[in-house]
Amino acid sequence: MTTPGHGSTVDGVLRRSARRTPARVAVEYGDRTWTYDELDTAVSRAASVLLALGLSPGDRVGAYGHNSDAYLIAFLACARAGLVHVPVNQNLTGDDLAYIVGQSGSSLVLTDPDLAARLPDGVRTVPLRDAHGSLLARLTEAPPYDGPEPRTEDLVQLLYTSGTTALPKGAMMTHRALVHEYLSAITALDLSAGDRPVHSLPLYHSAQMHVFLLPYLAVGATNIILDAPDGDRLFDLVEAGRVDSLFAPPTVWIALSNRPDFATRDLGGLRKAYYGASIMPVPVLERLKERLPELAFYNCFGQSEIGPLATVLAPEEHKGRMDSCGRPVLFVDARVVDEDGKDVPDGTPGEIVYRSPQLCEGYWDKPEETAEAFRDGWFRSGDLAVRDAHGYYTIVDRVKDVINSGGVLVASRQVEDALYTHPQVAEAAVVGLPDERWIEAVTAVVVPRGEVTEAELIAHTREKLAPFKAPKRVVFVESLPRNASGKILKRELRKGLGGGPGLAASDG
């Protein structure tokens, strides 16, 4: 028997849309199409499948797969069954992958067959699709879930995010936090049932899943899921009139705008363009707006701990402030403070801090990191920002040494640790440098101990880390700049490598 509930849950978002518009198409993926009623039924059956595997409410379930309808169904099924979903970057391997699976305490990992072999020995797995016994294949045999509804304050997801340390932290997201974030996204981004969105960025990433796909399911839109942001496929869908709304990080927008056919394809049907996850170079944005003057651009900014949407710069707000990330969304309160947590005057850089029902409950099994991040009732973002007199925020730097490479966060400390395992590295510091393709390129500055080449060090780090974390460039120097207390001055490294004074360097 189902116990009474408030329905303010992640899976409740889908249930309401299914009751409101049961016959409308909710999701298209490949040759499969799901109406809202069919999708809601599939989620209920998948919830039963998961519980029949011996899982109990509160258990963590890893999700290590590519984009698909099955990935979405699995997330919503976990939410409905009271399980805690743990999305894992499908590019992770080795120790990085093992750490998240182990630290989260995942009892089961839902995965795609081509990825399963990467998981640590002894991890219990179930294929999401395309294999005997997969989650999709079991739906026809499972009864719909009729157990108790999860509570709004229950955990529904652990979103792992890299910080200044080598080890990632699992932000504990509740149903309440994500549902508030969905409403913030709907209002700030003008999402409506009449939009025709395509979702091509990884669904393990909170931006694609929680800023776009779930909010669009909440309003009853028809959603197309792609495996990846393939330019040919995206342009074909726009020209065919099947897509008019697209989210992509600047790296993808840059790639699309650099295509030879960008100037000739009929892209006038694209009405809404969303960008975020890293800073969009103003010249690129200007080039896009010149080519598609009627296209409405939205800048989305935030971080996983807040769901992840915190601020938005709307289309009509871009003029004169294209480097701004906008103003806080509906359920977010923001301030800019000094090191003591006191407000700084408008126009003065400081750390942006948040208070919001969208915020995570802290970091999974990391009480010290939680206490450090949440102080005096506010979440310390680690981003340096400036607020103007009209309430618009501009991000000017990072407090934390995190590199945003193509929209994926890379902890510099982790790359440094990998470099230090090479016998010919005496000292190393890793920074992000501006890059047209990657926005920030992982760059290693190394004091060598003996003879070593750039290629050797890059290959060495690729053996230790996922490929996207390896340096794109290695610079050899005689010494690293430090302050009086011995701390490496990474700001000086960035300045010197960018052509400013203070660093004598030679490429290896």
N, C-alpha and C positions, 0 to 999 in steps of 0.2 A: 504494500500500500504506500502511495506517495504521501510524504508528509507535506503540510502547507509550507510554502516558501514565498519570498518576496519576488522572485523571478529576476532580480537584478544580478544576473550571472552571465558569463560569456556565452554559454549555450542557450540561455534564454533569449539572447539577441536573435539567434536563428529561429527559435521556436515561434516567436511573435511574428516574424516575417512570413514563416510558413503558414500560419493561421490567417494572416492578412491577404497574402497573394500566393496560394498554394500552387497554382498552375504556371506561374511565371518562371522562366528559366533563371536559375540562380548562378550556376557555374557551368562553364564549358572547358574541357581539357581534352586535347586530342580529338578522338572520335566519340568521347563520352559527354553526355549532357545530363544535368541534374536540375529538375525543377526544385522549387523551395520545399515542396512536400516530400519529394524523393530524397533530397539532401538531409532534411530533418529526420526522416525514417532511417536513412543510412547511418546517421550519427547515433541514433538510439540503439540500433543493432550493433554497431561497433563498440559502444559502451558495454553492452552485454558480453561481447566477445572478450574484451579486455578483462572484465571481472571474472569471467569463466576461466581465465588463465591463472587464477589464484591471486590476483591483485586486490588490494583493499583501498578504500578512500584514504588519501594522504600519501600513498606510495608514489615514488617518482618514476616517470617513464621517459626514457630518452627517445629523441626523434632525430635520426641521422639519415636524412634522405634528400632527394632532389625535389624540385617543385612538382606537384601533382595534385589531383583531386583527392587522392588517398592521404596525402600529407595533411590537407585541410580537414578531412573527415576525422583523422586520428586526433588532431588537436582538439576539435570540438567534442569528440567522444571522451577524451580524458577529462575535459571540463564537465561534461554531463555526469560522468561516473565518480566525480570527486577526486580524481587523480591529479598529480602535479606533472605537467608537461615540461620537458627539458629539451628545448631545441638546441641542436649542435651544428655548428658550421660544417658543411659536408666536405670542406677542403682540409679540415684538421686531420692529422695523422699522429701516430706514435704517442709520445708522452703527453702532448696537448690533448689528444682525444681521450686517452686513458684517465687523465686528471679529472676532466669534467664528468665522465661517466662515474668515476669512483667518488669524487667529492660530493656529487649530488646524491649518491646512494641509489642510483637508478636500479630498480628491480628487473627491468626489461628494457631493451632498446628496439624500437621499431625502425627498420632500415630498408634500404633498397638492396637488391641482390648484389649489385656491383660494388657496394660499399662494405658489405658485411665482413669480408675478410680482413679489413683494417682494424676491426674492433679487437680489444684485448681478449686473450683466451679466457674462457669461462663465463663470458658475458652472455646472458640469455637473450636471444633475438627472435623477432618475428618479422618476416618481410611485409612491407607495406603493400606491394603489388607485384605483378609479373612473376609470380612463383607459386608453386604448390603450397597451400596452407597460408597464403597471404591474408592480410586483414580484409582486403576487398573481396577475396574469394570466399571468406567465411560469412559474409553478410547475409547471404541467402538462407543460411541455416540457423541464424541466431534470432531469438525473439527480441522485440523492442524492449529497451530498458524501462523498468517501471519502479525503480528504487527511489530513495529520498533525493530531493534536490540538494545540491551543495549550498552552503550558506554564503552570503555575499562577502563575509570576511575570511573565507577559506582561501588557501593558496591555490592558484590555478597554473602558475608557470614560474620556473626559475630562468631568468634571462641572464646569461653569463656575459660579463662585460670586462674588458681588460682595463686595468688602471696603471699606476706608476710601478707597481710591483710585477714580478714575473708571473704570478699566478692569478688567473681570472677570478672574479667574484660573481656569485649567483644572486641577482636581485630578485627578492621574493615578491612576486606580483599576486595580488588578490583579485577575485572577481570584481569587487567594488572598484579597485583602482583602474582596471582595464575598461570597465563599462563607462566610468567617468571620462576616460581618455577617448573612447569612441565618440561620445557626444561632443567633446571638445573638437575632435577632428571634423565631424559632420558640420558643425557650425562655422568653424574657421576656414574650412576648405570648400564650402558650398557644395557638399556632396548631395546628390539627389538620385531618386529611382530612375530618372530619365537619362542619367549618364551611362556611357558605354565604356567602362574602364577595362584596361588590360593590366595584368599583374605578371611582370616578367623578372623582377628581382627576387632573390632567394627568400623563401617564406620562413626560413629559420631566423631571418633578420626582423627585428621588431617593427621597423618602418613599413615594410611591405605588408606584413600581416596585420599590424595593429593600427596603423594610420590609414590604410586603404582597404584591404580586403574585408576585414571584419566590419568596419563602419559602413562599407558599401553593402554588405549583407544585411546590416541593420536597417538601411533605408529601402532595400528591396531591388537593387540594381542587378543587371545581368553581368557577370564577371567572367572574363576570359583569363585562364591561367596558362602561361607559357613556361617552357623549361628554362629559358634564358632570354635575355634581351637581344634577340637576333634582329638586326636591322632590316633585312629583307622581309621577315615575317611581320614586323611592326609596321613597316611602310605599306605592305599589302593590306593589312587589316584596316589601316586608316583610309586608304584609297577605296576600299570596298564598303566603307561606311559602317564598319562593324565596331570601330574603336574611335572614341573622341576624347579620352582621358588617359594620361600616361604619367606615372611617377618614375623618376630615374635619378640616380646621383649624377653629379657633374661629369664624372668620367664617361658615362653612357651618353649624356647629351653632347659632350665633345666629340665622341666617336660618331654619333649620328650626324652631327653638323659637318664633319670632315668627309663624309661619304661623297663620292662623285655625283651620285644621283640625288643628293639633298636639294640641289637647286632646281631639279627638273620634275621630281615626283609631285603628284597632286596631294598635298598634305593639308589643304584648307579645311578638311573636316575635323582636324584636331582642334578642340576648343579649350581644353584645360591641360596645362603643363605644370607638373609639380617637381621641384628639385629639393634636395637636402642630403643629409648624411655627411656632407663635407662642403667646404666653401666653393661657390660657383665663381670662377673668374669673371669679372665684369665684362671684359672684351668678348668672351664667349656668349654671355647673356645678350649683349648688344647685337652680336651676329645673328643669334636666334630670333630676336625680336625684329630685326630688319627683314629677315627672310619670311617670317610669319607674323606680320603686324597685328593680326586679329587674335592671336593666341594669348590666352590669359595665363600668366606665370605666377606661381605661388612658391615662396621660399619657406621650407619647413625646417625647424631647428629643434633640437632637444637631445635627450639621451635615454638609454634603456631604462634607467631607474625611474623615469617619470612617464613611461608607457609607450612611446618615447616623445610624444609631441609636447613642446613647451611654448614655442612662439611661432608666429606665422607672419610673413610679409605678403599681404594681399596684392592682386594685380594693380589696383588703383593706387597702391602705396609705393610702388617701385620708383616713380619719378623722383630724382634727386637723392635717393637713398638706396641704390641698388646693392650696396655692400652691407645693408642692415638685415638682421634676421627677424625683424618685425616686433610685434607686441605680444604679450602673453595671451594664450588661448583661454577659453571660458573658465576652466576650473584650475587655472594656475596663477599663483601670486608670486611675483619675483621682485628681488631687490639686488642692488649692487653694493657690496660691503668691503671694508678693509679687513686686515688680518684679525682684528678683534671682534669682527661681526657688526661693526657700526656702519650705518649708511654713509656713502661718500656722495659728494655733490654731483649733480648731472654734469656729464662731460668729463668725469674723472674715472680712469680705469679702476676696476675692482673685481672681486669674484662675484659672479652671479649666483644667488642662492634662491631656492624654491620652497614654497609651502603649498601643498595640493593634495586632494584626495586621490590623485593619480599616482602618487609616489609609492614606491615599493616599501615593504615593511622592514627592510634592512637586507643584509647579505647572509645567505645561507651558511650557517655554522661558522660565522666570522664576527663574533661580538665586538672585537676591538675595532675592526674596519667599520662596522656599523656605527659605533659610538663616535668615531672620527668624522664620518660623513654627516651624521645628524647631530647638529649642535643647536641648542636654544630653540628647538622646534623647527629649524630650517635645514634643508638639505644643501650641503656644500657641493656645488657642481664640479669644481675644478677648472672652470672656464673663466678667463678674464674678459670682462665686457665693459662697455660704456653705454649709459642710458642718456638719451637727450631729453629736452624739456617737454617733448610731446609723447614720451613714453616708449620710444623705439629703442631697441637694443642692437648694438653692434659688437660682435665677438672680435677681440683684438689679439688674443693670445691664449695659451693654455697654462694653467697652474701645474697641471700634471704633465709629465713627459710622455704623452701618448701621441703616436703618429697616426694620422688619418689617411691611410693609403687606399685610394679608390673607394672610400666609404666604409672600409673595414679598419677597426682599431687595432693597432699593433703596439704592445708595450715595449718601449725602448730597452728597459731593463732586461727583458727576456732575450732580446737579440744580443745585448752586451754579454750576458752570461754565456751564450753560445760561442761568441767570439773568443771569450777568455779561455775556452777549452782548447783552443789551438796553441801549440807550444811556442809559436813565434809571435804571439800577441802579448805585448807588455801592458798596454793600457788601451781601453776602447771606450768610445762614447758614441751613441747612436741618436741621430736627430732626423726630423722630417724636413725636407727642402722642397720648395715650390716646384711642381712638375706639371707640364701641360696635360699629360695623360693620366697620371696617378694623383694629381692635386698635391699630394705630399709623397715624395719618394723616400723610402727608407735608406738613409745614408750613414755609413759607418766611418768614423774618424779614428784611426788606429795609430798608436805608437808601436812600431815593430820591435821585436826583440832580436830578430835575425832576418835572413832572406825569406821573403814571402811575397806572393803576388796577389793582386786584386781578385783574379779568377779563382785562386786557391781558397781565399777566405769566403767568397760567395758560395763556392761549392761546399765548403765545410759547414757553413750555417744551414744550407739547404738539407744537409744530412741530419741536422739536429732539430730543425723546425719545419713547419709547413712552408711550402715554397713562397707564399705571398708575404711571409715575414722576413725572408732573406733580404739583405741589402741590395739595392739596385746599383749602388756605387760605393766604392771604398776609397777614402782619401788617407794618405800616409802623412804624418806630421812628426816633428821632433818632440813636441810636448803639447799638453792640453791646457787651455787657460783655466785658472782656478781663482777663487776668491781667497781672502785671508784665512778662512777656516779650512781650506783645502777642497771645497766643493767645486766640481767642474762647472764652468759657466757655459751652459749650452746655448744661451742667447748669443754669446760671443762667437761660438762655433757657427751658428746659423748666419750671423752677420758676415763673418769672414768668408764662408763658403759662398755667400751671395755676392761677393765682390767688395764688401766693406773692409775696414781696417781690422787688424788684431789677430790675423791667423795666416801664417806662412804655410802653404800646403802644396803638395805635389801629388798628382794622381799616380797610382801604382801601375 
